[in-house]
Amino acid sequence: MIDLNMKKKDLKELTGIGSTTMTKLVKNKSVSMDVMVKICLALKCNIGDIMDVLICED
């Protein structure tokens, strides 16, 4: 988003995601894969560009 000079509000409007979902993203909470796909399409990027999966071993 920084590279595109885009604010959270801009991303919210471009993707059509709601305020609650945007809050979850900001707080690193879980969101649906549909939301992640909308963001990828809006930013014209791959899923790996916007998220990481961390494996924690006990």
For each residue, the residues with C-beta under 8 A, 3 or more apart:
1: 4 6 7 8 10 11 43
2: 5 6
3:
4: 1 43
5: 2
6: 1 2 10 11 14
7: 1 10 11
8: 1 11 12 22 26
9: 12 13
10: 1 6 7 13 14
11: 1 6 7 8 14 15 17 22 39 42 43
12: 8 9 15 17 18 19 22
13: 9 10 16
14: 6 10 11 42
15: 11 12 35 38 39 41 42
16: 13 38
17: 11 12 21 22 35 38 39
18: 12 21 22
19: 12 22 23
20: 23 24
21: 17 18 24 25 31 35
22: 8 11 12 17 18 19 25 26
23: 19 20 26 27 29
24: 20 21 27 29 30 31
25: 21 22 28 29 31 35
26: 8 22 23
27: 23 24
28: 25
29: 23 24 25
30: 24
31: 21 24 25 35 36
32: 35 36
33: 36 37
34: 37 38
35: 15 17 21 25 31 32 38 39
36: 31 32 33 39 40 47 50 51
37: 33 34 40 41 47
38: 15 16 17 34 35 41 42
39: 11 15 17 35 36 42 43 50
40: 36 37 43 44 45 46 47 49 50
41: 15 37 38 44
42: 11 14 15 38 39
43: 1 4 11 39 40 49 50
44: 40 41
45: 40 49 50
46: 40 49
47: 36 37 40 50 51
48: 51 52
49: 40 43 45 46
50: 36 39 40 43 45 47
51: 36 47 48
52: 48
53:
54:
55:
56:
57:
58:
